[in-house]
Amino acid sequence: MMLSRGIIAILGMVVVIILIFAVRSSLPQAVNIFHETTISSTSKATSSTLASTQTTTLKTSTSIPYSNVPPVVNIVSPKNISTVNGNVTILANVTDVLKIKKVQFAVGNVIYATVNTAPYSYIWNTDGLAKPQYVITVYAYDAANNIGQASVLVNIGLVQHGK
């Protein structure tokens, strides 16, 4: 009987550990998770009316990283109010207390690229563009789905040949 109680107690702890890991991977924004498991086992004697019940309560808690602070985005290149033409490398530095999940590069309201690892850059081809100015925005998403962003305004310059 003692062996079965021990097995039940071990199984209960294994279930709790599995639940902790499952919750950790599915709820990145939770601060604390509390879990309580009650394990009961009853044994009856066959030669008398004696019976025993054992109840064990296992309480666990775990902390999971949480942040409501968005990533910090800095567009390194091109500089704000600069003149660009041809193939332009958009380069951004992104920092955060949590892991960066993705960085998106947009010109106007159109997202042109998504990058999942550093260095965070995208080559934008300006050949044939009609408007003289464009807003470039870089969005960064962290593991808690916080969004940081930065924008620059650029002028499209004419390519001069023969000089």
Secondary structure as GFF3:
##gff-version 3
##sequence-region A 1 163
A	DSSP	alpha_helix	2	26	.	.	.	ID=ss1
A	DSSP	beta_strand	32	44	.	.	.	ID=ss2
A	DSSP	beta_strand	51	63	.	.	.	ID=ss3
A	DSSP	beta_strand	72	77	.	.	.	ID=ss4
A	DSSP	beta_strand	82	84	.	.	.	ID=ss5
A	DSSP	beta_strand	87	95	.	.	.	ID=ss6
A	DSSP	beta_strand	100	107	.	.	.	ID=ss7
A	DSSP	beta_strand	110	115	.	.	.	ID=ss8
A	DSSP	beta_strand	120	125	.	.	.	ID=ss9
A	DSSP	beta_strand	133	142	.	.	.	ID=ss10
A	DSSP	beta_strand	147	156	.	.	.	ID=ss11
###
